Amino acid sequence: MKDVAAQAGVGLKTVSRVVNGEPGVTPETEKRVQEAIDALGFRRNDSARVLRKGRTATVGLILEDLADPFYGPLNRAVEEVARSHGALLINGSSAEDPDRERELALALCARRVDGLIVIPAGDDHRYLEPEMRAGVATVFVDRPAGRIDADAVLSDSFGGARGGVAHLIAGGHHRIGFIGDHPRIHTAAERLRGYRAAMADAGLPVADSWVSLGSTDPVRVSAATRSMLTGQDPVTAVFAGNNRVTVTVVRVLAARAHPVALVGFDDFELADLLRPGITVVAQDPATLGRVATDRLFQRLSGAALPTTRTVLPTRLIPRGSGELPPFSG
């Protein structure tokens, strides 16, 4: 900075103001300082800035899987809000492994991120309590924290699944299968609860063979789908618990001679272009990310806020697959 100040013929404080985007510098002086910065290749020393201000201007985001299309809009929304606050986003993927989630979270805290946004893989987050007491603002997204009191921003998984299954029932279906993720995952458990509630509302029984929870691996989901479509009481409709399950179910149904109704939880790319289009219960991942990051920066501003759980609504998008009548042949 001394070299820049000498070349531009200004004081150190003027260079600092230009570098940090602070007011009080005339356009002519700012131009001269910027030319000196460009000529000398000056870059701000963020490490020194951290030591002086106690903030890193970085936030961490822990996702389940960066390759999952659901997390793309969420990641982008978090990044845009962070950027509007002058902060850099660092993200990582837990691969649905609680140990890896903990490792990532503590590694980010060790690098002194100002805040964390976590889509949890585990159900015990007491390991974060010391970090939160030390000032690391933390917000959980998509699923709540386990065994600690923390802000959470969620979609209405229960209500969305209940409405999606009720839509199938209204179309004349009484034997409806549910294929979901691992039951230990909050969203999977809530969507199963919504499915059971809709069936109970209609006075319909649920056979054990109509429910399958576990890995979203295509081999497992394909086998579960085929099993439900055969036997003494085959289902006439399927409710898929997330976008990865839905895509696999679509592939299985495409090979069948008779139509089977399908509603999936989560929208996905090209769902509207298939024939029939795939009826979905859509979340808004971008809004999830935006609301969570806004909450994070409210906490970082020093506001004394009570812990909140924000639940965002879902919406049913009928496209054809969920409106197919029961096959009677």
Secondary structure, DSSP 8 states (H G I E B T S, - for coil): -HHHHHHHT--HHHHHHHHTT-S---HHHHHHHHHHHHHHT----HHHHHHHHS---EEEEEES-TTSTTHHHHHHHHHHHHHHTT-EEEEEE-TT-HHHHHHHHHHHHHTT-SEEEE--SSS--GGGHHHHHTT-EEEEESS--SSS--EEEEE-HHHHHHHHHHHHHHTT---EEEEES-TTSHHHHHHHHHHHHHHHHTT----GGGEEES---HHHHHHHHHHHTSSSS--SEEEESSHHHHHHHHHHHHT-SS--EEEEES--TTTTTSSSB-EEEE--HHHHHHHHHHHHHHHHTT------EEEE--EEE--BGGG------
